[in-house]
Amino acid sequence: MLIEFRVANFRSFGEEQALSLVASKDTAHQGNLIPGERFNLLKAAGLFGANASGKSNFVKAMEFMLWFVRTSATQMNLGDEIDVEPFRLGGNSQDQPSRFEVVLDLEGARYDYGFSAVRQRICEEWLTAYPQRRPQRWFHRRFDPLKGDVKWAFRGPLKGNAEKLLRERTRENGLVLSRGADLNVGELSRVFEWFRTRVCALDLSCPVVSRPLDLRRTSPESWNRAMRLLKDADMGVEDIHVSPRPKGVTEFLESIMVWKKIKGQAEWAAGATEIPIGASFPLRPVVFDSQIRSVHQVTQGGESVEFDFTEAESNGTQRFLALTGLWVMALENGTVVFVDELDCSLHPLLTRKLLQFFQDPRENTRGAQLVFVTHDTTLMDLSLLRRDQIWIVEKDAGHASRLFSLYDIDEKPRKGEAVEKRYLAGRYGGVPMFGPTLENLESP
């Protein structure tokens, strides 16, 4: 489970900003929490704010961290540049390293892992474990720009053979964590596996052709669960049918499409059928070798009619199906999900129901967590979310993004307060500051 995510000097973020999923002392909505021995964790946190405030950049920071951890040992060569994007409005910030850090709870064991990087190299990387709740820094590497060398420190289970191997095999533009997992260093594999399989990110503003098709094969019960969600969403879709494309079409597609990954983005070749649970990239529209048909029921006679799903169904229906598969897989695997533009093409009541479903203690029994970005202010409702679940992202005087929860502010909203109304009135910040052309408009 994710305890905290920190980012600094990346895109619109200058000084370090942290999203903590540790529950506050707020006593509201205990069902929205994941109980723990020392502290509880939030099941969901929503990021609200004006356009260009940096909300999406926070998700992109996690996307970058996921991609780099997964690929630095296997898809980067010596001399390849690291695709970091430092904050460019802070004097010399663009020459300083970008920094990323997560604090994790993996089956009761805490780990702090992070790194900082410029385009040419890793500047610093560390992993701290907490055996018996006492911090033990398993490794720490730091590049000394004055001497031009790297300072290494290994402790605990990484001392000895693992230390020598990691020093020799880790490139200056690669991560110890990634190389260690590639070399089957067990102490590092546990943290690496969280990045590989237990966290994912999805940008719903991108055109998506997506569905939980893999669930049909791996878990019919999960498939039926996803289909019930789709049916109960009142979109008129009773079922999804999948059939192979004609042979000639498939062969043509295979001849012009290839599997590739560039900068964390992916396009699936003909033959791909599902979103990996660890997907961490915006999804591009692709053509599959399977025909996806949506089934609608005819009122008279009870017969069904099939339509081409991607052509006949609305953007909202397609995005909702993307979310049903993601929701079911996340809930069953205890996955951390980052979603940008959660409300994209979806009715506010439907978005609200999705959030309620994710937080329902009967549905979320594995510790799944959701971090979502939205402009849907109807979700800023204290009957749905706690004050520590509502986060504001805004730009400071130096045009850098900062984030804080409603529980952090001096005048915390009171129980029953009309949070949405007060937010739109500018009480909490995070709203657009219009110039005179727009500010002076009058209603007719």
BELKAUR-V618871 format. One record per run of one state. SS is the DSSP state (~ for helix, > for strand, _ for the rest). FROM is the first residue (numbers start at 1). TO is the last residue. If there is no record, write none. Layout:
SS_FROM_TO ; SS_FROM_TO
This chain:
__1_1 ; >_2_8 ; __9_9 ; >_10_10 ; __11_12 ; >_13_13 ; __14_16 ; >_17_20 ; __21_21 ; >_22_22 ; __23_29 ; ~_30_32 ; >_33_34 ; __35_40 ; >_41_42 ; __43_43 ; >_44_48 ; __49_54 ; ~_55_71 ; __72_92 ; ~_93_95 ; __96_97 ; >_98_106 ; __107_108 ; >_109_117 ; __118_121 ; >_122_129 ; __130_130 ; ~_131_133 ; __134_135 ; >_136_144 ; __145_148 ; >_149_154 ; __155_155 ; ~_156_158 ; __159_160 ; ~_161_169 ; __170_175 ; ~_176_182 ; __183_185 ; ~_186_197 ; __198_198 ; >_199_203 ; __204_212 ; ~_213_218 ; __219_219 ; ~_220_232 ; __233_238 ; >_239_244 ; __245_246 ; ~_247_256 ; __257_259 ; >_260_262 ; __263_264 ; >_265_267 ; __268_279 ; >_280_280 ; __281_282 ; >_283_283 ; __284_289 ; >_290_297 ; __298_303 ; >_304_308 ; ~_309_312 ; __313_314 ; ~_315_333 ; __334_335 ; >_336_340 ; __341_347 ; ~_348_359 ; __360_368 ; >_369_373 ; __374_376 ; ~_377_379 ; __380_386 ; ~_387_389 ; >_390_395 ; __396_400 ; >_401_405 ; __406_418 ; ~_419_424 ; __425_435 ; ~_436_439 ; __440_444
